Amino acid sequence: MERGDAIVTSEHAFVAYKIIARVFGAETIEAPSRDYGCDLDAILDAVTDRTEIIFIANPNNPTGTFLPADTVDRFMARVPPHLIVVFDEAYYEFVDRMPDTLRYVHDGRNVVALRTFSKIHGLASVRVGYGVARPELIEVLQKTREPFNVNGIGQIGALAALADEEHQRKTKELTDKGRAYFEKELAAMNLRFIPSAANFVLVNVGDGLSVFRALLEHKVIVRAMKGYNLPEWVRITVGTMEQNRKCIAALREVMEERAHAPSRAHCGASPQCSRPGKVRDGEGAIASTRGACAPQIHARRSFRITNFNPDQTSSTAHTLISTSPVGSATSRIVSSVMSVLTSEDFFGHETQITPAETILVR
Ligand SMILES: Cc1ncc(COP(=O)(O)O)c(C=O)c1O
């Protein structure tokens, strides 16, 4: 890919494709989504003679939407054969009937199937994943990849994770149960959500950023989705049932507080905050996303989350909440050899994550 080329992906698709295209000076064309999911007809309509690669996340992050095999087959029958189609299957193990994209690879199509050990295997912090494509495409990747780009710990962890079928089975079971619980509780709270095939649920809470901030006060981290042009939504990752119940209880409290105090809606940074945020006309208790008091409150706050599952050890808070909630021998081994990680998390504070069951957010 080079300057002047273009990639095509869907509106609300996983953001990495757009970022990487920008690094190469390529343009990203986002085809309009249908019901928040990827519309493959719109993707084809968006292809021009500058298009080099089509990126499709299936299931997609953050919407959790899924394209079944017959839809993918119809799409592949229409894709011009010279185009590269990347199927990003990061959540592949959570899905019962995934399309068989490896079949296109065997048929010699220009298809790359991407998988990762970051999700069901819970190994996000060791940075291991893989792609499957025909040899000519892999050769191009070999020429450009960094030398030794997967370290020894990652490789040992990945091999052990593949063999640890019990861990995958338990994680999927727990995720299916947890996702059903979220869907039931969210429906009971009259909150709109997108049915998900992955280990998270996208929920419309009115103002994603202020609900994210308010939930932080309850020591619950969700992800605000403004960056995906979904400012009303948050993405909640399914955890253990105990974590799920805690999350729902906090969300119920936050939503009730916001519904009952429309005139004193605060900036969302703290329940104690008395400064009113801006309330948009006709939206009841939905506060503005940036109250003036938020930075000071955040700067002074310090809290601790204990009983942290070492399987979720990760270099960023984002992957921390995206990884597998069930214990596995593999990730415990990997966690135990990792030193303390320090990173800027997505809400701009230093986060220290240790395998020793403590996260400090300063
Ligand atoms: C759709 C999708 N693809 C890829 C990734 C990145 O996975 P990795 O941790 O292997 O970089 C993510 C992580 O959030 C994702 O949601």
The ligand as an SDF file (V2000), in Angstrom:
LIG
                    3D

 16 16  0  0  0  0  0  0  0  0999 V2000
  -11.4100   -6.8210   15.7470 C   0  0  0  0  0  0  0  0  0  0  0  0
  -10.0610   -6.7910   16.4180 C   0  0  0  0  0  0  0  0  0  0  0  0
   -8.9770   -7.1330   15.7300 N   0  0  0  0  0  0  0  0  0  0  0  0
   -7.7630   -7.1040   16.2850 C   0  0  0  0  0  0  0  0  0  0  0  0
   -7.5950   -6.7290   17.5790 C   0  0  0  0  0  0  0  0  0  0  0  0
   -6.2040   -6.6410   18.1300 C   0  0  0  0  0  0  0  0  0  0  0  0
   -5.7770   -7.8260   18.6230 O   0  0  0  0  0  0  0  0  0  0  0  0
   -4.2400   -7.9510   19.1060 P   0  0  0  0  0  0  0  0  0  0  0  0
   -4.2680   -7.8250   20.5840 O   0  0  0  0  0  0  0  0  0  0  0  0
   -3.8420   -9.2990   18.6160 O   0  0  0  0  0  0  0  0  0  0  0  0
   -3.4790   -6.8360   18.4680 O   0  0  0  0  0  0  0  0  0  0  0  0
   -8.6670   -6.3610   18.3470 C   0  0  0  0  0  0  0  0  0  0  0  0
   -8.4600   -5.9120   19.7250 C   0  0  0  0  0  0  0  0  0  0  0  0
   -9.1830   -5.2120   20.3320 O   0  0  0  0  0  0  0  0  0  0  0  0
   -9.9380   -6.4000   17.7550 C   0  0  0  0  0  0  0  0  0  0  0  0
  -11.0120   -6.0390   18.4510 O   0  0  0  0  0  0  0  0  0  0  0  0
  1  2  1  0
  2  3  1  0
  2 15  2  0
  3  4  2  0
  4  5  1  0
  5  6  1  0
  5 12  2  0
  6  7  1  0
  7  8  1  0
  8  9  2  0
  8 10  1  0
  8 11  1  0
 12 13  1  0
 12 15  1  0
 13 14  2  0
 15 16  1  0
M  END
$$$$
